Amino acid sequence: MYIAITRQHLGDNYHGSASDFVKYLEKENEGKAVDEQELFFNQTENDIDAHRVIAEIDANTAKLSKRDPKFYSIMVSPSQAELKHIGNEPEKLKQYTRELMKTYAASFYRDKEVSVKDVLYFAKLERERVYTEKDKAVKENQPIASKILELQHQIRAIKQGRENGDIVKIQEKIRALELEAPHKQNGKRIVPGMAKEGHQSHIHIIVSRKDVTNSHSLSPGSKFRTSETILNGEKVKQGFDRDRFYRAAEKSFDKQFGYRRNFVETYHARNLLDKNPKQFFTALLGLPTTEKQAAKQLLFKAGIKVPSIPTNKAQLAYKAMIQLKKGIGKAMESGSIGI
């Protein structure tokens, strides 16, 4: 399970409205009949149209300055193993999202308990993912892509009379290069923008920075995880505990759907990988045989080469450990595995 929280983008062309982001989330509806389109939902309602989402998020911004983010986006991206476990069923993903948002509310550190009823949010299911420049397959195909592009430029120059050459022979070279590409899908070279095979359903959530009363700030971007400050002479609790949110979100999925999570799929493993690769490697070694084999299979399916593991834990190879970390890090970025 990969979950990312992102603040509203505040660039040079900053636009205070949620309209640009909502328009982006409508991309899968383009060209579809109304009855085939995927609409937004929230904690209690389904089939909410984009106009309402924009209107309610934009209206819920009291006392926020021009440069303050008005909303945050949460991307919930289950792994293919998790999607397979629930049959890739949209309704189960929506059920999970509603449980997730209860966890989100409970992760705020406030004097008064925050519940999901206090949170203004809208969510949308998407069924497709596309390859990006971050994906390992795209990166490893890049040398071939560069050669093909150079030849295509050459063909264009010949057609325009700027160069001399045999277009047919150049096209044959391009076809040969296409066959050499190390990563293909349905016989075609994998390129950025190509839709990924298999179950790719995921959820995008747009959540207002202000609570439903438009009175209190609920910012998951607070740098204070669980701290207190003095306001008007009184101690006030503040912050959002992201670690708690990510861990609880994972446990919620497992409990809700009876999913048995392998070590390498856990948020705990991701933390170890980031902060203490040696401890991650040691934990991987210490798994029961069956679970260790399952972990290797998950890593292999994600395109990660697992280095030979020494039998003596005291002899852990630093180079092998860093190699493993690098591979898993790339897979995490591209959403190949759920840690």
C-alpha positions as CSV (number, residue, x, y, z in Angstrom):
1,M,0.0,0.0,0.0
2,Y,1.5,3.3,-1.1
3,I,-0.1,6.4,0.4
4,A,1.2,10.0,-0.3
5,I,-0.1,13.3,1.1
6,T,0.7,16.3,-1.0
7,R,-0.2,20.0,-0.4
8,Q,-1.8,22.1,-3.1
9,H,0.8,23.3,-5.5
10,L,1.8,26.9,-5.0
11,G,3.7,27.8,-8.1
12,D,4.4,31.1,-10.0
13,N,1.0,30.6,-11.7
14,Y,-0.7,29.9,-8.5
15,H,-4.5,29.4,-8.8
16,G,-6.4,29.5,-5.6
17,S,-9.2,27.3,-6.9
18,A,-9.4,23.5,-6.7
19,S,-10.6,23.5,-10.3
20,D,-7.3,22.6,-11.9
21,F,-6.8,19.6,-9.7
22,V,-10.4,18.4,-10.1
23,K,-10.0,18.8,-13.9
24,Y,-6.9,16.6,-13.7
25,L,-8.9,14.0,-11.8
26,E,-11.6,14.0,-14.5
27,K,-9.1,12.8,-17.2
28,E,-10.4,9.2,-17.3
29,N,-14.0,10.5,-17.9
30,E,-13.0,12.2,-21.2
31,G,-14.9,10.9,-24.1
32,K,-17.2,8.6,-22.0
33,A,-20.9,8.7,-21.9
34,V,-22.4,10.3,-18.7
35,D,-23.6,6.9,-17.4
36,E,-20.1,5.4,-17.8
37,Q,-18.2,8.2,-16.0
38,E,-16.7,7.7,-12.5
39,L,-18.0,10.4,-10.1
40,F,-16.7,11.6,-6.8
41,F,-17.8,10.2,-3.4
42,N,-17.3,11.2,0.3
43,Q,-18.0,9.6,3.6
44,T,-21.8,9.3,3.1
45,E,-22.6,10.0,-0.5
46,N,-21.8,8.7,-4.0
47,D,-22.2,10.2,-7.5
48,I,-21.0,13.7,-6.6
49,D,-20.2,15.8,-9.7
50,A,-17.0,17.8,-10.2
51,H,-18.8,21.2,-10.0
52,R,-19.9,20.5,-6.4
53,V,-16.4,19.4,-5.4
54,I,-14.9,22.6,-6.7
55,A,-17.6,24.8,-5.1
56,E,-17.4,23.3,-1.7
57,I,-13.5,23.1,-1.5
58,D,-13.2,26.7,-2.8
59,A,-15.8,28.0,-0.3
60,N,-14.1,26.4,2.7
61,T,-11.0,28.7,3.0
62,A,-11.8,31.2,5.7
63,K,-8.8,33.1,7.1
64,L,-6.3,31.4,4.8
65,S,-3.9,33.7,3.1
66,K,-3.3,33.8,-0.7
67,R,-0.1,31.7,-0.3
68,D,-1.7,29.1,2.1
69,P,-2.6,25.8,0.5
70,K,-6.4,25.5,0.5
71,F,-6.5,21.7,0.2
72,Y,-4.3,18.6,0.3
73,S,-4.4,15.6,-2.0
74,I,-4.1,12.0,-0.7
75,M,-3.2,9.3,-3.2
76,V,-4.0,5.8,-2.1
77,S,-2.3,3.2,-4.4
78,P,-2.8,-0.4,-3.4
79,S,-0.3,-2.9,-4.8
80,Q,-1.4,-5.4,-7.4
81,A,-1.3,-8.1,-4.8
82,E,-3.7,-6.1,-2.6
83,L,-6.0,-5.4,-5.6
84,K,-6.0,-9.1,-6.5
85,H,-6.9,-10.0,-3.0
86,I,-10.1,-7.8,-3.1
87,G,-10.9,-8.8,-6.7
88,N,-10.1,-5.2,-7.9
89,E,-13.7,-4.4,-6.8
90,P,-14.4,-0.6,-6.9
91,E,-16.9,-0.8,-4.0
92,K,-14.4,-2.5,-1.7
93,L,-11.9,0.3,-2.5
94,K,-14.5,2.9,-1.7
95,Q,-15.3,1.1,1.6
96,Y,-11.6,1.1,2.4
97,T,-11.3,4.8,1.6
98,R,-14.1,5.6,4.1
99,E,-12.3,3.6,6.8
100,L,-9.0,5.3,5.8
101,M,-10.5,8.8,6.3
102,K,-11.6,7.8,9.9
103,T,-7.9,7.0,10.5
104,Y,-6.9,10.3,8.9
105,A,-9.2,12.3,11.2
106,A,-7.9,10.3,14.3
107,S,-4.3,11.1,13.4
108,F,-4.7,14.9,14.2
109,Y,-3.3,15.9,17.6
110,R,-5.8,18.3,19.0
111,D,-7.4,19.2,22.4
112,K,-10.7,18.1,21.0
113,E,-10.9,14.7,19.3
114,V,-11.2,15.0,15.5
115,S,-13.7,12.7,13.8
116,V,-14.3,12.0,10.1
117,K,-17.5,14.1,10.4
118,D,-15.2,17.1,10.9
119,V,-13.3,16.5,7.6
120,L,-14.5,17.9,4.3
121,Y,-13.2,15.6,1.5
122,F,-14.1,14.1,-1.8
123,A,-12.6,11.0,-3.4
124,K,-12.4,9.5,-6.8
125,L,-11.5,6.1,-8.1
126,E,-9.2,5.7,-11.1
127,R,-8.7,2.4,-12.9
128,E,-5.5,3.2,-14.9
129,R,-1.9,4.0,-14.2
130,V,0.6,4.9,-16.9
131,Y,4.4,4.5,-17.1
132,T,6.4,7.6,-16.2
133,E,10.1,8.5,-16.5
134,K,10.5,7.2,-12.9
135,D,9.7,3.6,-13.9
136,K,12.6,1.2,-14.2
137,A,11.3,-0.1,-17.5
138,V,11.2,3.4,-19.0
139,K,14.7,4.2,-17.7
140,E,16.2,1.0,-19.1
141,N,14.5,1.5,-22.4
142,Q,15.9,5.0,-22.7
143,P,19.1,4.3,-24.6
144,I,17.0,2.6,-27.3
145,A,14.5,5.4,-27.3
146,S,17.3,8.0,-27.8
147,K,18.6,6.1,-30.8
148,I,15.1,5.7,-32.4
149,L,14.4,9.4,-31.9
150,E,17.7,10.3,-33.6
151,L,16.8,8.1,-36.6
152,Q,13.3,9.6,-36.7
153,H,14.8,13.1,-36.9
154,Q,17.0,11.8,-39.7
155,I,14.0,10.6,-41.7
156,R,12.3,14.0,-41.2
157,A,15.4,15.8,-42.4
158,I,15.5,13.6,-45.6
159,K,11.8,14.2,-46.3
160,Q,12.4,18.0,-45.9
161,G,15.4,17.8,-48.3
162,R,17.9,18.9,-45.7
163,E,19.8,15.5,-45.8
164,N,20.3,12.6,-48.2
165,G,19.6,9.0,-47.2
166,D,17.6,5.8,-47.6
167,I,14.4,6.1,-45.6
168,V,13.5,2.4,-46.0
169,K,16.9,1.3,-44.5
170,I,16.5,3.8,-41.6
171,Q,13.0,2.4,-40.9
172,E,14.4,-1.1,-40.9
173,K,17.0,0.1,-38.3
174,I,14.2,1.5,-36.2
175,R,12.2,-1.8,-36.3
176,A,15.4,-3.7,-35.2
177,L,15.9,-1.3,-32.3
178,E,12.3,-1.7,-31.2
179,L,12.9,-5.5,-31.0
180,E,16.1,-4.8,-28.9
181,A,14.2,-2.9,-26.2
182,P,14.7,-4.8,-22.9
183,H,11.1,-4.0,-21.7
184,K,8.0,-4.5,-23.8
185,Q,4.3,-4.8,-23.1
186,N,2.1,-6.7,-25.6
187,G,5.1,-6.7,-28.0
188,K,5.5,-2.9,-27.9
189,R,8.4,-1.0,-26.3
190,I,7.4,0.5,-23.0
191,V,7.3,4.3,-23.1
192,P,6.1,7.1,-20.8
193,G,2.3,7.5,-21.0
194,M,1.7,3.9,-21.9
195,A,-1.1,2.3,-19.7
196,K,0.2,-0.4,-17.4
197,E,-1.2,-3.9,-17.6
198,G,-3.0,-5.7,-14.8
199,H,-5.0,-4.3,-11.9
200,Q,-4.1,-0.6,-11.5
201,S,-7.1,0.9,-9.5
202,H,-6.2,3.6,-7.1
203,I,-7.9,6.5,-5.2
204,H,-7.3,10.2,-5.3
205,I,-8.7,12.2,-2.4
206,I,-9.0,16.0,-2.2
207,V,-9.4,17.2,1.4
208,S,-10.0,20.7,2.6
209,R,-7.4,22.3,4.9
210,K,-10.3,23.7,7.0
211,D,-12.8,21.6,8.9
212,V,-16.5,21.3,7.7
213,T,-17.4,24.4,9.8
214,N,-14.8,26.5,8.0
215,S,-13.5,27.5,11.5
216,H,-10.5,25.3,12.3
217,S,-7.4,24.3,10.4
218,L,-6.8,20.6,9.8
219,S,-3.5,20.6,8.1
220,P,-1.8,17.2,7.6
221,G,1.3,19.1,6.5
222,S,2.1,20.4,9.9
223,K,5.8,19.9,10.8
224,F,4.7,19.4,14.4
225,R,3.8,15.7,14.8
226,T,2.6,15.7,18.4
227,S,3.5,19.0,20.1
228,E,2.0,21.7,22.3
229,T,2.2,25.4,22.0
230,I,1.0,28.4,24.1
231,L,-1.9,30.3,22.6
232,N,-3.5,33.1,24.6
233,G,-1.8,31.8,27.7
234,E,-3.1,28.2,27.3
235,K,-1.4,25.0,26.1
236,V,-2.8,23.9,22.8
237,K,-2.2,20.6,21.1
238,Q,-1.2,20.7,17.4
239,G,0.1,18.5,14.6
240,F,-0.6,15.5,12.5
241,D,1.0,12.1,13.1
242,R,1.8,10.8,9.7
243,D,3.5,7.6,11.0
244,R,0.4,6.8,13.0
245,F,-1.8,7.4,9.9
246,Y,0.3,5.2,7.5
247,R,0.6,2.4,10.0
248,A,-3.1,2.5,10.9
249,A,-4.1,2.7,7.2
250,E,-2.2,-0.5,6.5
251,K,-3.7,-2.3,9.5
252,S,-7.2,-1.2,8.5
253,F,-6.8,-2.8,5.0
254,D,-5.5,-6.0,6.5
255,K,-8.3,-6.2,9.1
256,Q,-11.1,-5.2,6.7
257,F,-10.2,-7.7,4.0
258,G,-8.2,-10.4,5.8
259,Y,-5.0,-9.6,4.0
260,R,-1.8,-11.3,5.2
261,R,0.9,-8.8,4.6
262,N,4.5,-9.8,4.0
263,F,7.3,-8.0,5.8
264,V,8.5,-6.2,2.6
265,E,5.0,-4.8,2.1
266,T,4.9,-3.1,5.4
267,Y,5.3,0.5,6.4
268,H,7.7,-0.7,9.1
269,A,9.9,-2.2,6.4
270,R,9.9,1.0,4.4
271,N,10.9,3.0,7.5
272,L,13.8,0.6,8.1
273,L,14.9,0.8,4.5
274,D,15.0,4.6,4.7
275,K,16.6,5.0,8.1
276,N,18.6,1.8,8.7
277,P,19.2,-0.4,5.6
278,K,21.4,-2.8,7.6
279,Q,18.5,-3.4,10.1
280,F,16.2,-3.9,7.1
281,F,18.5,-6.5,5.6
282,T,18.9,-8.2,9.0
283,A,15.2,-8.4,9.5
284,L,14.8,-9.9,6.0
285,L,17.3,-12.5,6.9
286,G,15.6,-13.3,10.1
287,L,12.2,-14.0,8.5
288,P,10.8,-17.6,8.7
289,T,11.8,-19.6,5.6
290,T,8.3,-19.5,4.0
291,E,7.9,-15.7,4.5
292,K,11.4,-15.1,3.4
293,Q,10.8,-16.9,0.1
294,A,7.5,-14.9,-0.3
295,A,9.4,-11.7,0.3
296,K,12.0,-12.6,-2.4
297,Q,9.1,-13.4,-4.8
298,L,7.5,-10.0,-4.2
299,L,10.8,-8.2,-4.8
300,F,11.5,-10.3,-7.9
301,K,8.1,-9.5,-9.4
302,A,8.8,-5.8,-8.8
303,G,11.9,-6.1,-10.9
304,I,14.4,-6.0,-8.0
305,K,17.5,-8.2,-8.1
306,V,18.0,-9.6,-4.6
307,P,21.8,-9.9,-4.0
308,S,23.1,-13.2,-2.6
309,I,22.6,-13.1,1.2
310,P,25.5,-14.3,3.3
311,T,24.7,-17.0,5.8
312,N,26.4,-15.2,8.6
313,K,24.5,-12.1,9.7
314,A,27.7,-10.6,10.9
315,Q,29.1,-10.7,7.4
316,L,26.3,-8.6,5.8
317,A,27.8,-7.1,2.6
318,Y,27.5,-3.3,2.6
319,K,27.6,-3.2,-1.2
320,A,24.8,-5.8,-1.5
321,M,22.7,-4.0,1.1
322,I,23.0,-0.6,-0.7
323,Q,22.2,-2.4,-4.0
324,L,19.0,-3.8,-2.5
325,K,18.0,-0.4,-1.0
326,K,18.5,1.3,-4.4
327,G,16.3,-1.3,-6.2
328,I,13.5,-1.2,-3.7
329,G,13.6,2.6,-3.6
330,K,13.0,2.8,-7.3
331,A,10.2,0.3,-7.1
332,M,8.6,2.3,-4.4
333,E,8.7,5.4,-6.5
334,S,7.0,3.8,-9.4
335,G,4.4,2.0,-7.3
336,S,5.7,-1.5,-8.3
337,I,5.4,-2.8,-4.8
338,G,3.2,-1.8,-1.9
339,I,5.8,-0.7,0.7
